Amino acid sequence: MERVGLDRVCAFVNGKGGVLKTTLTANLGGLLAVSGWRVLLVDFDPQGNLGLDLGYRHVEGRDDEGIGMAQSLMFGAPLKPLKDVRKNLDVVPGGAHLDQAAAGLVSLAGKDARKAKLALAAALSPIAEEYDIIFIDCPPGNEPLQLAALGAASRIIVPTKTDAGGREGLLGVAKRLDSVIDVNPGLDLLGVIIAATSSSAKSVQRIVREAIIDAFGTDEVLFKNMVRHAESPAQAVRERGLLVHELEEQVNSGPRWFEVLRGTAKAGPSQPRSAGNVAEDLHRVAQELVVRLEAAEQRNAS
């Protein structure tokens, strides 16, 4: 009964940090919400950085730093998501209190390993029907939280950079999958997304793609679309609590340089012009994610 209604729960996971798990969780969730999907984002990381991307971090009455999630995991308290962070978008905040929850899951696993692995599934199941999709932002190295996330997910999405560390973290995910197969035998890999790459690094991308294909035995695991690295918009969105498509809208609606020069408009804050490139990448990845999800569901139904 712990996994009722969890057919559209996707966990973004990699054993290494800094591979854009949080960025993809926030921005792909935001794009689906804009398109009309009812979206729940679960910040399952003690760092709580999803709150920075969405602008509610350390806001009194909004950011509980993971207390609600921790109480749900440890004591079975009902989850109460933060409502309307964006239109159609709710969030379960993460934060420092999840470290305590992780310790509690370790203790619980000593008594009942199955219950510990299904703790997040049990928390999400009563509210899952309120949403069209649920994304979980997983911590990189916290094993009890990762196992609980994989116990709740129906699909996993693995972001990776082109460096060796990102690829090693990707391959380490397979070991986690083996650890939850007893409680979640239907868990499936939706795909691998190459992120934070340069559009000019063709040879590096080719090497990474070949390594991933060699590891999984097929190129079907790879998303065809990638997300380019752009330092300026990455810094701007986190500082301002904006999603990339929201930053792109600001850029497009802002005054032009010649208008400022003529005195017909006032200069606003400096806007990174490369935001449009990253926004375009994210739009394409979001579209591919939906196509992959629907194809997977059709295969399961047949």
N, C-alpha and C positions, 0 to 999 in steps of 0.2 A: 504493500500500500504506500510505501514511502516515495515511490516514483510516479504517482498518478498525475497526469496532466503535464508532464515534462518533455513532451515530444519536440518542442522547439526551444530548447535551452542550449546555447552555444558557449563554450568556454574558450577564451583566448589564453593559450598557455605556451610557455617555453621555459626550459630550465635556466635560462640566462636572462638577466635584466637588460633594459635598454634596447629592446627590439621592437618598440612601439606597440606593445600590448595595450596599454592604457589609451594611447592616441587612437588606435583603431577601434577599441571598444566605444569610446566616447563619440568619435566622428561617424563611424558607420551606424551606430545606434541613433545619432542625431539625424542622419540623412534618411534612415528608414522612418523615423518619427515625422519628419517633414513630408514624406510621401504618404502619410496617413496610417502607418502601422502604429499599434499601441506597443510601446517598448519599455521594458524594465532593464536597467543596468544595475548589476551587483558588483560593488567595489569590494573585492575579497582580499585586498592587499592592506597590510598594516600601515603602509606609507600613505594610503588615502589620496593618491594623486589624481584620481578621477574628479575629485572636488575642485582641483585647480583648473582642470580643463573645462569644467562646467560652471565654475564661478561661485560655488557655495562653500568652499573650504574656509573653515574658521568663522563662518557666519552664524551668529547666535540664533538659536531656534531652528537652524537648518542642518548644520553639521554636528552629528552626535559622536563623531570620531569612532564609529564602529560599535558603540554600546548596544544598540538594538540588535545588530547581527550577532554579537557575542552572546547576548542573553538568549537569543533564539537557538543558537547552537548548543549552549551549555545547559539551558533549563527548559527549552521548548516553548519559550515565549513567542506569541504571534509576531510575525514580521510586519512592520508598518513602514512601507517605503515613503521616502520624501516625494511628495506629489508635485507634479507640474514644474519640474526643473526646466523643462521646455514643453511646448505643446506636444501632447501624446508621449511624453518621456518622463518616467519616474525613476528614482534611484534609491538603492539601499546603500547608504554611505559606509565606507570602510574607515580604517584608522588604527590608532595604537591599541585599542581594546581588543583587536583581533589577535594580538600576541597572546593575551590571556586565554582567548578562545582556543587557540592552537594548543596551548598547554593542557587545557581541559579535554581536547580531543585525544591527545596522547594518553591521558589518564583513562578516558573512556575506552580507547582501543585496547587497553590492557584487560578490560573486563568484557567488552563486546565490540570486536573489530568491525563487524557488519554495521552496527548502529553508528559508530564513529564515521565510517565512510559515507553513510547515508544521512548524516546530520543536516547538510545543506539541502538535500533533496526533500527531507521532511519539512524543513522550514519554508521552502518555496512552493511545495505542492498545493497548500490551501489557497494561494493567491495566483497561481500560474494561469488559470483560465481568464484572468482579467487582461492578459497581454497576448499579443500576436507573436512576440519573440522576447526571449530573455538572454542577455549577454552577461557573462561572468568575466571580470578582469582578475586573472589569477596572479598570485605572487610568484616570483621566479624560484625561490629556494625554500619555501616553507612547506615541507612534505605533508603534515597533517591537513593543512588548508588545501593544498593541491589535490590530495586524495578526495577530500570532501567535495571539491568543485567537480572533479571527474566523476564522482558518484552521482552528482546531480545532473550532469550534462547529457544530452543526447548526441551532440556533435562537438568536435573540437576543431579549432582553427589555430594553426601554429604560425605566428609571425616569426620571421628570421631575417637577420642582416646577412650581408655577404661575407662577413668575417668568419674565421674558424670557430670562435666562441659561440656565435649564434647557431651555427650548424651543429655543434656539439650539444647545445641545449635542446635543439630540435630532436636529435636522436635520443636524448635522454627521456623524452616524453614517452617513448615506447615502453620503457620500464614502468612508468607510472600507470600506463594502460593495463599492463599485466596485473598490477596490484588491485585493480578495481573490477576486473572481469567477472569476479564471483558475484558482485552485487549489481553490476550494470553491464550485462553481456551484450546489449545492443549498441553500446557506445561506438561511434564511428568517426573517422577523420574526414571532415568536410574539405580540408585543403590546407596548403602551405602558402603563405603570402610573403614574398620577398619585399622587405621594407627598408626605408632609409638608405636607398641606393642612389647613385648618380646615373642620370640618363646617358652619360658618355662612357660609363664603365662596362662596355659590352663584353669584354673578355672575362672580367670578373663575374658578371652575371651568368655567362655561359658555364664557367667552372662550377659555380654554385648550383645551377640547375642540373648539371650532369651529376654532381655529388648527391643531390636530393633524389634524383631519378634512380641512381644506382642503389641508394639506401632503401628506397621503397619499391623498387622493381617496376615502376611505371611513371609516366609523365602526367597521368591523370590527377595526381595529388597536388600538382602545382597550379595555383591561380595564374591565368595568363596575364593578368594585370598586376603591376607593381606600384609601390608608393615611393616617389622620389624624395630624396633628402633636401630640405631647404631650411637652413639654420634660422634665418630671419623670421619667417612665419611661425616656425616651431616655438621660438621664444615669445613672439608677440601674442599668440593665442593663449599660452599658459599664463602670461603676465596679466592678460585682460579677462580671463575666464570665458573665452570665446571658442567656438568650434571653427574649423577651417573655412567651411562654407559661409559662416557668419562674418569672418574676417574678410573673405572675398567680397561680400556684399558691401562692407564698409569701404573697401578699396575702390570698388566700382562706383559708389555713390559719392565719394569724396571729391573735393575741388581739384581741378587740374592745375598743373604748375603755372600755366600761362594766365589762368584766372586769378591766381594769387599775385602774380607779377603785375597784372593790370590793376589790382586793387578791387576787383569785382567779387572776390571771395577771400575769406580768411583761411589761413593754413591751419589744418587740424594736426593731430599727432601723426608722426611719420608712419607710413603704411608700407609694408613689404610687398612689392609688386609680384614676387614669385608665389604669392598665396594662391593665385589662380591656377598655377600648374599643379600644386599639391591638391587643391580642391578638385580639379579634373581627375586626378588619379584616384582620389577617394570615391568620387561618383562612380567611376568605372568598376572599382573593387566592390562597392555596394551592390551594383547591378549584377556583377558576376556571383556574388554571395547568394543573392536571391535565386538566381538561375540554378546554382549548384544545390541549394537547399530544396527547391521544388523538385529537381531531378532525383535527388536522394529519397525524397518522400514518395515519389512515384515508383521508384524501384522497390521500396519497402512494401508498398501497397499491392504490387503485382505478384 
